[in-house]
Amino acid sequence: MVHAPNRPPAGAPPVRINLYSDTQTRPTPAMKDAMIRAEVGDEQHGDDPTVHELCDRMAALMGKEAAMYMPSGTMCNVVAILTHCGKGDEVIAHETSHILHSEGGTHAALTGVQIMPMKGPRGMFTADDVRAAIRPKTRYAPPQRLLEVEQTANIGGGAIWPLAQLNAVADVAHEQGWSTHMDGARLMNACVGAGIAAKDMVAGYDSVWLDFTKGLGAPLGAVLCGDEEFIGRAWRWKQRLGGSMRQAGVCAAACIYALDNNIDRLADDHANAKALARGLRQIPGVEVEEPDTNLVFFDIRGAGMDVATLQAKLQMRGIAVSGLGGRVRACTHLDVTAPMIEEAVTEIKAALAAA
């Protein structure tokens, strides 16, 4: 089986309204200018001043001692689990988590851990759920080492974990001697949506990473944060996995620009997502989940069409959406404007009417 991504079909027009994912964002001219002007060195050798600036700022933002720049969020998850756990250890995570659904089985293939899938609405579980998952400490049971959460919960609808619930599950984990890790792919969406500072949101977590290639609009990179000892050990796995870079300051400069310019504006994406949800609810047969942040999930089976058919129809209209778990997912971001939302609703309505 060939796993290379498909190219756009012949005859498809350019995408003009891209609701496929916030990973589709393009660096703005101002961000590109910051990248061009970046002072660089050898990141792998510890000589890139722009990477150091980014990591120092991220550690301060998250209230952690140290940070490490990585090519991707998936690598952050893999490195974090390799650092926290040994082969045969168990990780507790939601059944819809990114580490189970979207990382190509890498934790079975590379980390050697097993993942206990937790149930719960909207990609979340409770402290009582964690207590119920505690195994007896015998040679028959895998050692439980790590509790992992995803903020926001992607398949959960871009849902924001309430701070009290985040802290409660982390407290149970720490009582058991486990470490805690937060997949913070869209962490700043959660912070802006809830009005909570990042360092407060992640205070109960031993490691956390932030992705800059989603709503923050950078072309590459994520930053993993933790205490100095954790980051020091994580560097060995970064090296082993090929994540050590050279003149990475070119891309780190885009992340610094994003920290300065693209966080507060996430509120605009959330407003556009709510507007999209309101518009979609007016279409007969469409069931829409109310968005917390920038992800809008909707079910079109009642309109007599499946996800793939709608995607194909919209693609020929220059509109991109994604499908996930039998639902359509539309994602707002800095390249999607309010007028685009109105046009997208009109086009989706027209496409579904043909059913």
GUPA-861367 format. One record per residue (C-alpha): chain; z negated, y negated, x. Coordinates in steps of 0.05 Angstrom, whole numbers, plus 32768, in hexadecimal, padded with zeros to 4 digits. Layout:
N
<r kette="A" pz="Z" py="Y" px="X"/>
...
//
This chain:
355
<r kette="A" pz="8000" py="8000" px="8000"/>
<r kette="A" pz="8013" py="7FBB" px="801A"/>
<r kette="A" pz="7FDB" py="7F89" px="8014"/>
<r kette="A" pz="8000" py="7F4A" px="802A"/>
<r kette="A" pz="7FFE" py="7F13" px="7FF5"/>
<r kette="A" pz="803A" py="7F0B" px="7FC8"/>
<r kette="A" pz="8066" py="7ECE" px="7FCF"/>
<r kette="A" pz="8077" py="7EA6" px="7F91"/>
<r kette="A" pz="80AE" py="7EC6" px="7F68"/>
<r kette="A" pz="80F5" py="7EAC" px="7F70"/>
<r kette="A" pz="8103" py="7E74" px="7F40"/>
<r kette="A" pz="80BB" py="7E60" px="7F35"/>
<r kette="A" pz="80B1" py="7E15" px="7F38"/>
<r kette="A" pz="807F" py="7DF6" px="7F68"/>
<r kette="A" pz="8037" py="7DF7" px="7F4F"/>
<r kette="A" pz="8027" py="7DB2" px="7F34"/>
<r kette="A" pz="7FE4" py="7DC2" px="7F11"/>
<r kette="A" pz="7FBD" py="7DF3" px="7F3C"/>
<r kette="A" pz="7F83" py="7E10" px="7F16"/>
<r kette="A" pz="7F86" py="7E52" px="7F3C"/>
<r kette="A" pz="7F4B" py="7E43" px="7F69"/>
<r kette="A" pz="7F28" py="7E0A" px="7F8D"/>
<r kette="A" pz="7F3E" py="7E2E" px="7FCC"/>
<r kette="A" pz="7F83" py="7E11" px="7FBD"/>
<r kette="A" pz="7F6E" py="7DCA" px="7FCF"/>
<r kette="A" pz="7F96" py="7DA4" px="8003"/>
<r kette="A" pz="7F77" py="7D77" px="8038"/>
<r kette="A" pz="7F80" py="7D2E" px="8026"/>
<r kette="A" pz="7FA2" py="7CFD" px="8055"/>
<r kette="A" pz="7F5E" py="7CE1" px="8069"/>
<r kette="A" pz="7F44" py="7D27" px="8078"/>
<r kette="A" pz="7F81" py="7D36" px="80A2"/>
<r kette="A" pz="7F76" py="7CF5" px="80C8"/>
<r kette="A" pz="7F2F" py="7D0B" px="80D8"/>
<r kette="A" pz="7F4A" py="7D4D" px="80F1"/>
<r kette="A" pz="7F7D" py="7D2C" px="811E"/>
<r kette="A" pz="7F48" py="7CFF" px="813C"/>
<r kette="A" pz="7F14" py="7D36" px="8147"/>
<r kette="A" pz="7EF5" py="7D3E" px="818B"/>
<r kette="A" pz="7EFB" py="7D87" px="819E"/>
<r kette="A" pz="7EE4" py="7DBA" px="81D1"/>
<r kette="A" pz="7EDD" py="7E06" px="81D5"/>
<r kette="A" pz="7EB3" py="7E1B" px="819A"/>
<r kette="A" pz="7EA9" py="7E61" px="81B5"/>
<r kette="A" pz="7E8E" py="7E43" px="81F6"/>
<r kette="A" pz="7E61" py="7E12" px="81D2"/>
<r kette="A" pz="7E89" py="7DD6" px="81E8"/>
<r kette="A" pz="7EA5" py="7DBA" px="81A6"/>
<r kette="A" pz="7E7E" py="7D7B" px="8193"/>
<r kette="A" pz="7E9C" py="7D76" px="814D"/>
<r kette="A" pz="7E86" py="7DBD" px="813D"/>
<r kette="A" pz="7E41" py="7DAD" px="8157"/>
<r kette="A" pz="7E3E" py="7D6F" px="812A"/>
<r kette="A" pz="7E53" py="7D98" px="80ED"/>
<r kette="A" pz="7E20" py="7DCE" px="80FB"/>
<r kette="A" pz="7DE7" py="7D9D" px="8108"/>
<r kette="A" pz="7DF7" py="7D78" px="80C7"/>
<r kette="A" pz="7DFB" py="7DB9" px="80A0"/>
<r kette="A" pz="7DB9" py="7DD2" px="80BB"/>
<r kette="A" pz="7D98" py="7D91" px="80A6"/>
<r kette="A" pz="7DB9" py="7D92" px="8062"/>
<r kette="A" pz="7DA0" py="7DD9" px="8054"/>
<r kette="A" pz="7D5C" py="7DCE" px="8073"/>
<r kette="A" pz="7D68" py="7E05" px="80A7"/>
<r kette="A" pz="7D5F" py="7E06" px="80F2"/>
<r kette="A" pz="7DA6" py="7E18" px="8107"/>
<r kette="A" pz="7DED" py="7E24" px="80EF"/>
<r kette="A" pz="7E2E" py="7E45" px="8104"/>
<r kette="A" pz="7E76" py="7E33" px="80F2"/>
<r kette="A" pz="7EA0" py="7E6D" px="80DA"/>
<r kette="A" pz="7EE9" py="7E75" px="80C5"/>
<r kette="A" pz="7ED8" py="7E8D" px="807E"/>
<r kette="A" pz="7EA1" py="7E98" px="804C"/>
<r kette="A" pz="7EAF" py="7EE2" px="804A"/>
<r kette="A" pz="7EA1" py="7EE5" px="8095"/>
<r kette="A" pz="7E60" py="7EC0" px="8088"/>
<r kette="A" pz="7E4A" py="7EF6" px="8057"/>
<r kette="A" pz="7E5F" py="7F2E" px="8085"/>
<r kette="A" pz="7E3C" py="7F0F" px="80C2"/>
<r kette="A" pz="7DFD" py="7EFF" px="809A"/>
<r kette="A" pz="7DF7" py="7F47" px="8080"/>
<r kette="A" pz="7E05" py="7F64" px="80C5"/>
<r kette="A" pz="7DCE" py="7F37" px="80E1"/>
<r kette="A" pz="7D9B" py="7F44" px="80AB"/>
<r kette="A" pz="7DA7" py="7F8F" px="80A2"/>
<r kette="A" pz="7DB4" py="7FD0" px="80C7"/>
<r kette="A" pz="7DE0" py="800A" px="80B3"/>
<r kette="A" pz="7DC5" py="802F" px="8077"/>
<r kette="A" pz="7D9C" py="7FF3" px="805F"/>
<r kette="A" pz="7DA2" py="7FDB" px="8017"/>
<r kette="A" pz="7DB5" py="7F97" px="7FFD"/>
<r kette="A" pz="7DA1" py="7F81" px="7FB7"/>
<r kette="A" pz="7DD8" py="7F57" px="7F96"/>
<r kette="A" pz="7DF6" py="7F4A" px="7F52"/>
<r kette="A" pz="7E2A" py="7F7C" px="7F3A"/>
<r kette="A" pz="7E5E" py="7F43" px="7F36"/>
<r kette="A" pz="7E4E" py="7F26" px="7F7B"/>
<r kette="A" pz="7E84" py="7F12" px="7FAC"/>
<r kette="A" pz="7E6B" py="7F45" px="7FE0"/>
<r kette="A" pz="7E7A" py="7F7D" px="7FAE"/>
<r kette="A" pz="7EB9" py="7F63" px="7F8D"/>
<r kette="A" pz="7EE0" py="7F38" px="7FBD"/>
<r kette="A" pz="7ED5" py="7F4D" px="8005"/>
<r kette="A" pz="7F02" py="7F8A" px="8008"/>
<r kette="A" pz="7ECA" py="7FBC" px="800F"/>
<r kette="A" pz="7EB8" py="7F9F" px="8052"/>
<r kette="A" pz="7E6E" py="7FAE" px="804B"/>
<r kette="A" pz="7E7C" py="7FF8" px="8043"/>
<r kette="A" pz="7EB1" py="7FF5" px="807A"/>
<r kette="A" pz="7E8D" py="7FC9" px="80AD"/>
<r kette="A" pz="7E44" py="7FBA" px="809E"/>
<r kette="A" pz="7E2E" py="8000" px="808A"/>
<r kette="A" pz="7DFF" py="7FE5" px="8054"/>
<r kette="A" pz="7DFD" py="7FFC" px="800C"/>
<r kette="A" pz="7DF9" py="7FC9" px="7FD4"/>
<r kette="A" pz="7DCE" py="7FD2" px="7F96"/>
<r kette="A" pz="7DF4" py="7FB1" px="7F5D"/>
<r kette="A" pz="7DC4" py="7F8A" px="7F30"/>
<r kette="A" pz="7DD5" py="7F7A" px="7EE8"/>
<r kette="A" pz="7DC8" py="7F38" px="7EC4"/>
<r kette="A" pz="7DED" py="7F03" px="7E9C"/>
<r kette="A" pz="7E1A" py="7ED0" px="7EBF"/>
<r kette="A" pz="7E15" py="7EF0" px="7F03"/>
<r kette="A" pz="7DC9" py="7EE9" px="7F08"/>
<r kette="A" pz="7D8C" py="7F16" px="7F06"/>
<r kette="A" pz="7D42" py="7F08" px="7EFF"/>
<r kette="A" pz="7D03" py="7F14" px="7F28"/>
<r kette="A" pz="7CF1" py="7F4D" px="7EF9"/>
<r kette="A" pz="7D35" py="7F6C" px="7F05"/>
<r kette="A" pz="7D27" py="7F6A" px="7F50"/>
<r kette="A" pz="7CE3" py="7F89" px="7F47"/>
<r kette="A" pz="7D02" py="7FC1" px="7F1F"/>
<r kette="A" pz="7D33" py="7FCE" px="7F58"/>
<r kette="A" pz="7CFE" py="7FD7" px="7F8E"/>
<r kette="A" pz="7D03" py="801C" px="7FAC"/>
<r kette="A" pz="7CC9" py="8045" px="7FC6"/>
<r kette="A" pz="7CC3" py="8041" px="8012"/>
<r kette="A" pz="7CD4" py="8089" px="8022"/>
<r kette="A" pz="7D06" py="80AC" px="804E"/>
<r kette="A" pz="7D2E" py="80BE" px="800F"/>
<r kette="A" pz="7D3D" py="8075" px="7FFE"/>
<r kette="A" pz="7D67" py="8044" px="8025"/>
<r kette="A" pz="7D3F" py="800C" px="8045"/>
<r kette="A" pz="7D47" py="7FCD" px="801A"/>
<r kette="A" pz="7D52" py="7F92" px="8049"/>
<r kette="A" pz="7D76" py="7F59" px="8025"/>
<r kette="A" pz="7D7B" py="7F36" px="7FE3"/>
<r kette="A" pz="7DBD" py="7F10" px="7FD9"/>
<r kette="A" pz="7DCF" py="7EDC" px="7FA4"/>
<r kette="A" pz="7E0E" py="7EB4" px="7F97"/>
<r kette="A" pz="7E08" py="7E6A" px="7F86"/>
<r kette="A" pz="7E30" py="7E5A" px="7F5C"/>
<r kette="A" pz="7E3E" py="7E9F" px="7F3D"/>
<r kette="A" pz="7E8A" py="7EA4" px="7F3C"/>
<r kette="A" pz="7E97" py="7EDE" px="7F0D"/>
<r kette="A" pz="7E5A" py="7EC6" px="7EE6"/>
<r kette="A" pz="7E84" py="7E8A" px="7ED3"/>
<r kette="A" pz="7E73" py="7E5A" px="7F0A"/>
<r kette="A" pz="7E2B" py="7E5D" px="7EF0"/>
<r kette="A" pz="7DF3" py="7E39" px="7F13"/>
<r kette="A" pz="7DB5" py="7E62" px="7F24"/>
<r kette="A" pz="7D79" py="7E3A" px="7F0C"/>
<r kette="A" pz="7D4D" py="7E27" px="7F46"/>
<r kette="A" pz="7D0F" py="7E49" px="7F2A"/>
<r kette="A" pz="7D35" py="7E8A" px="7F22"/>
<r kette="A" pz="7D52" py="7E85" px="7F68"/>
<r kette="A" pz="7D0C" py="7E7B" px="7F85"/>
<r kette="A" pz="7CEE" py="7EB2" px="7F5A"/>
<r kette="A" pz="7D1E" py="7EE9" px="7F71"/>
<r kette="A" pz="7D16" py="7ED1" px="7FBA"/>
<r kette="A" pz="7CCA" py="7ED4" px="7FB4"/>
<r kette="A" pz="7CCE" py="7F1D" px="7F9D"/>
<r kette="A" pz="7CFC" py="7F2E" px="7FD8"/>
<r kette="A" pz="7CCE" py="7F0D" px="800A"/>
<r kette="A" pz="7C91" py="7F30" px="7FED"/>
<r kette="A" pz="7CB5" py="7F71" px="7FFE"/>
<r kette="A" pz="7CC6" py="7F5B" px="8044"/>
<r kette="A" pz="7D10" py="7F53" px="8035"/>
<r kette="A" pz="7D3C" py="7F1A" px="804E"/>
<r kette="A" pz="7D62" py="7EED" px="801E"/>
<r kette="A" pz="7DAA" py="7ED5" px="8022"/>
<r kette="A" pz="7DD1" py="7EA4" px="7FF8"/>
<r kette="A" pz="7E1D" py="7EA6" px="7FF1"/>
<r kette="A" pz="7E25" py="7E5B" px="7FE8"/>
<r kette="A" pz="7E71" py="7E5A" px="7FDF"/>
<r kette="A" pz="7E69" py="7E24" px="7FA9"/>
<r kette="A" pz="7E22" py="7E10" px="7FB9"/>
<r kette="A" pz="7E31" py="7DC5" px="7FB6"/>
<r kette="A" pz="7E4E" py="7DCD" px="7F71"/>
<r kette="A" pz="7E0B" py="7DEA" px="7F5D"/>
<r kette="A" pz="7DE4" py="7DB2" px="7F7F"/>
<r kette="A" pz="7E0E" py="7D7C" px="7F5E"/>
<r kette="A" pz="7E0D" py="7D9F" px="7F1B"/>
<r kette="A" pz="7DC2" py="7DA9" px="7F1B"/>
<r kette="A" pz="7DB0" py="7D69" px="7F3F"/>
<r kette="A" pz="7D89" py="7D8F" px="7F75"/>
<r kette="A" pz="7D8C" py="7D82" px="7FC0"/>
<r kette="A" pz="7DAB" py="7DBA" px="7FE8"/>
<r kette="A" pz="7D6D" py="7DC5" px="8014"/>
<r kette="A" pz="7D43" py="7DCE" px="7FD5"/>
<r kette="A" pz="7D76" py="7DFD" px="7FB5"/>
<r kette="A" pz="7D76" py="7E2B" px="7FF2"/>
<r kette="A" pz="7D2E" py="7E25" px="8009"/>
<r kette="A" pz="7D1E" py="7E6D" px="7FF5"/>
<r kette="A" pz="7D58" py="7E8B" px="801C"/>
<r kette="A" pz="7D57" py="7EA0" px="8064"/>
<r kette="A" pz="7DA2" py="7E97" px="806C"/>
<r kette="A" pz="7DD6" py="7E70" px="8045"/>
<r kette="A" pz="7E1E" py="7E5A" px="804E"/>
<r kette="A" pz="7E4A" py="7E25" px="8030"/>
<r kette="A" pz="7E95" py="7E2B" px="8028"/>
<r kette="A" pz="7EBE" py="7DED" px="8038"/>
<r kette="A" pz="7F00" py="7E08" px="801F"/>
<r kette="A" pz="7EF0" py="7E06" px="7FD5"/>
<r kette="A" pz="7EDA" py="7DC7" px="7FB0"/>
<r kette="A" pz="7ECD" py="7DA3" px="7FF1"/>
<r kette="A" pz="7F17" py="7DA5" px="8001"/>
<r kette="A" pz="7F19" py="7DB8" px="804B"/>
<r kette="A" pz="7F50" py="7DE7" px="8064"/>
<r kette="A" pz="7F24" py="7E17" px="808A"/>
<r kette="A" pz="7EDC" py="7E2B" px="8096"/>
<r kette="A" pz="7E96" py="7E39" px="807E"/>
<r kette="A" pz="7E52" py="7E2E" px="809E"/>
<r kette="A" pz="7E1A" py="7E61" px="80A1"/>
<r kette="A" pz="7DD3" py="7E47" px="80A7"/>
<r kette="A" pz="7D90" py="7E66" px="80B7"/>
<r kette="A" pz="7D58" py="7E63" px="80EB"/>
<r kette="A" pz="7D69" py="7E60" px="8135"/>
<r kette="A" pz="7D59" py="7EAA" px="8140"/>
<r kette="A" pz="7D86" py="7EC0" px="8107"/>
<r kette="A" pz="7DC1" py="7E95" px="811C"/>
<r kette="A" pz="7DB7" py="7EAB" px="8164"/>
<r kette="A" pz="7DBE" py="7EF4" px="8150"/>
<r kette="A" pz="7DF7" py="7EE4" px="8120"/>
<r kette="A" pz="7E21" py="7EC9" px="815A"/>
<r kette="A" pz="7E29" py="7F10" px="8174"/>
<r kette="A" pz="7E49" py="7F26" px="8133"/>
<r kette="A" pz="7E74" py="7EE7" px="8130"/>
<r kette="A" pz="7E8E" py="7EFA" px="8174"/>
<r kette="A" pz="7E99" py="7F42" px="8162"/>
<r kette="A" pz="7EC0" py="7F31" px="8123"/>
<r kette="A" pz="7EED" py="7EFE" px="8145"/>
<r kette="A" pz="7ECD" py="7EC2" px="8125"/>
<r kette="A" pz="7EC1" py="7E9C" px="8166"/>
<r kette="A" pz="7EF4" py="7E65" px="816B"/>
<r kette="A" pz="7F11" py="7E34" px="819D"/>
<r kette="A" pz="7F21" py="7DEC" px="818B"/>
<r kette="A" pz="7F01" py="7DF4" px="8146"/>
<r kette="A" pz="7EED" py="7DAB" px="8143"/>
<r kette="A" pz="7F31" py="7D9D" px="8124"/>
<r kette="A" pz="7F1B" py="7DC3" px="80E6"/>
<r kette="A" pz="7ED1" py="7DB1" px="80EC"/>
<r kette="A" pz="7EE5" py="7D68" px="80E6"/>
<r kette="A" pz="7F02" py="7D77" px="80A1"/>
<r kette="A" pz="7EBF" py="7D95" px="808D"/>
<r kette="A" pz="7E99" py="7D58" px="80A5"/>
<r kette="A" pz="7EC9" py="7D2C" px="807D"/>
<r kette="A" pz="7EBB" py="7D58" px="8041"/>
<r kette="A" pz="7E70" py="7D4F" px="8049"/>
<r kette="A" pz="7E79" py="7D03" px="804A"/>
<r kette="A" pz="7EAC" py="7CFD" px="8012"/>
<r kette="A" pz="7EB3" py="7D3A" px="7FE6"/>
<r kette="A" pz="7E6F" py="7D4E" px="7FCD"/>
<r kette="A" pz="7E5D" py="7D1A" px="7F98"/>
<r kette="A" pz="7EA3" py="7D1E" px="7F7B"/>
<r kette="A" pz="7E97" py="7D67" px="7F67"/>
<r kette="A" pz="7E7A" py="7D49" px="7F28"/>
<r kette="A" pz="7EC2" py="7D34" px="7F15"/>
<r kette="A" pz="7ED8" py="7D7D" px="7F1B"/>
<r kette="A" pz="7E9F" py="7D92" px="7EED"/>
<r kette="A" pz="7EB3" py="7D5E" px="7EBA"/>
<r kette="A" pz="7EFB" py="7D75" px="7EBD"/>
<r kette="A" pz="7EE4" py="7DBD" px="7EB3"/>
<r kette="A" pz="7EBE" py="7DAA" px="7E74"/>
<r kette="A" pz="7EFB" py="7D84" px="7E5B"/>
<r kette="A" pz="7F26" py="7DC1" px="7E67"/>
<r kette="A" pz="7EF5" py="7DED" px="7E42"/>
<r kette="A" pz="7EF5" py="7DBE" px="7E06"/>
<r kette="A" pz="7F40" py="7DBE" px="7E04"/>
<r kette="A" pz="7F46" py="7E09" px="7E09"/>
<r kette="A" pz="7F15" py="7E13" px="7DD0"/>
<r kette="A" pz="7F47" py="7DF1" px="7DA2"/>
<r kette="A" pz="7F7A" py="7E28" px="7DAE"/>
<r kette="A" pz="7F78" py="7E60" px="7D7A"/>
<r kette="A" pz="7F60" py="7EA3" px="7D95"/>
<r kette="A" pz="7F45" py="7E87" px="7DD6"/>
<r kette="A" pz="7EFB" py="7E93" px="7DE7"/>
<r kette="A" pz="7EE0" py="7E65" px="7E1D"/>
<r kette="A" pz="7EA0" py="7E6A" px="7E46"/>
<r kette="A" pz="7E7D" py="7E27" px="7E4D"/>
<r kette="A" pz="7E82" py="7E14" px="7E97"/>
<r kette="A" pz="7E46" py="7DFF" px="7EC1"/>
<r kette="A" pz="7E71" py="7DE6" px="7EFA"/>
<r kette="A" pz="7EBB" py="7DE9" px="7F0B"/>
<r kette="A" pz="7ECF" py="7E2F" px="7EF3"/>
<r kette="A" pz="7EE9" py="7E3A" px="7EAC"/>
<r kette="A" pz="7EEF" py="7E82" px="7E93"/>
<r kette="A" pz="7F13" py="7E90" px="7E52"/>
<r kette="A" pz="7F28" py="7ECE" px="7E2C"/>
<r kette="A" pz="7F6E" py="7ECE" px="7E0D"/>
<r kette="A" pz="7F70" py="7F13" px="7DEE"/>
<r kette="A" pz="7F64" py="7EF4" px="7DA9"/>
<r kette="A" pz="7FA3" py="7ECB" px="7DB3"/>
<r kette="A" pz="7FCC" py="7F0B" px="7DBD"/>
<r kette="A" pz="7FDB" py="7F04" px="7E07"/>
<r kette="A" pz="7FC1" py="7F24" px="7E48"/>
<r kette="A" pz="7FAE" py="7EFE" px="7E87"/>
<r kette="A" pz="7FEA" py="7F13" px="7EB1"/>
<r kette="A" pz="801B" py="7EFD" px="7E7B"/>
<r kette="A" pz="7FFB" py="7EB9" px="7E75"/>
<r kette="A" pz="7FFA" py="7EB1" px="7EC0"/>
<r kette="A" pz="8044" py="7EC1" px="7EC4"/>
<r kette="A" pz="8056" py="7E90" px="7E8C"/>
<r kette="A" pz="802D" py="7E58" px="7EAA"/>
<r kette="A" pz="8049" py="7E65" px="7EEF"/>
<r kette="A" pz="808E" py="7E55" px="7ED4"/>
<r kette="A" pz="8071" py="7E14" px="7EBA"/>
<r kette="A" pz="8054" py="7E02" px="7EFF"/>
<r kette="A" pz="800C" py="7E13" px="7EEC"/>
<r kette="A" pz="7FE0" py="7E45" px="7F10"/>
<r kette="A" pz="7FA3" py="7E68" px="7EF5"/>
<r kette="A" pz="7F7F" py="7EA7" px="7F0B"/>
<r kette="A" pz="7F67" py="7EE6" px="7EE8"/>
<r kette="A" pz="7F23" py="7F05" px="7EF3"/>
<r kette="A" pz="7F02" py="7F3E" px="7ECD"/>
<r kette="A" pz="7F32" py="7F3B" px="7E93"/>
<r kette="A" pz="7F29" py="7EF0" px="7E8A"/>
<r kette="A" pz="7F52" py="7EB4" px="7EA0"/>
<r kette="A" pz="7F30" py="7E88" px="7ED3"/>
<r kette="A" pz="7F43" py="7E3F" px="7EDB"/>
<r kette="A" pz="7F23" py="7E19" px="7F15"/>
<r kette="A" pz="7F1F" py="7DCD" px="7F1B"/>
<r kette="A" pz="7F1E" py="7DAA" px="7F5E"/>
<r kette="A" pz="7F31" py="7D6A" px="7F81"/>
<r kette="A" pz="7F7C" py="7D76" px="7F78"/>
<r kette="A" pz="7F74" py="7D7B" px="7F2C"/>
<r kette="A" pz="7F71" py="7D3B" px="7F04"/>
<r kette="A" pz="7F5C" py="7D2D" px="7EBC"/>
<r kette="A" pz="7FA5" py="7D23" px="7EA5"/>
<r kette="A" pz="7FB6" py="7D67" px="7EC4"/>
<r kette="A" pz="7F7F" py="7D87" px="7E9A"/>
<r kette="A" pz="7F9E" py="7D6B" px="7E5B"/>
<r kette="A" pz="7FE3" py="7D84" px="7E6F"/>
<r kette="A" pz="7FC8" py="7DC8" px="7E82"/>
<r kette="A" pz="7FA8" py="7DD1" px="7E3D"/>
<r kette="A" pz="7FEA" py="7DBE" px="7E1C"/>
<r kette="A" pz="8011" py="7DF0" px="7E46"/>
<r kette="A" pz="7FDF" py="7E28" px="7E3B"/>
<r kette="A" pz="7FE1" py="7E1C" px="7DF1"/>
<r kette="A" pz="802D" py="7E1E" px="7DF2"/>
<r kette="A" pz="802E" py="7E5E" px="7E1C"/>
<r kette="A" pz="7FFD" py="7E81" px="7DED"/>
<r kette="A" pz="8023" py="7E6B" px="7DB0"/>
<r kette="A" pz="805E" py="7E94" px="7DC8"/>
<r kette="A" pz="8033" py="7ED3" px="7DC0"/>
//
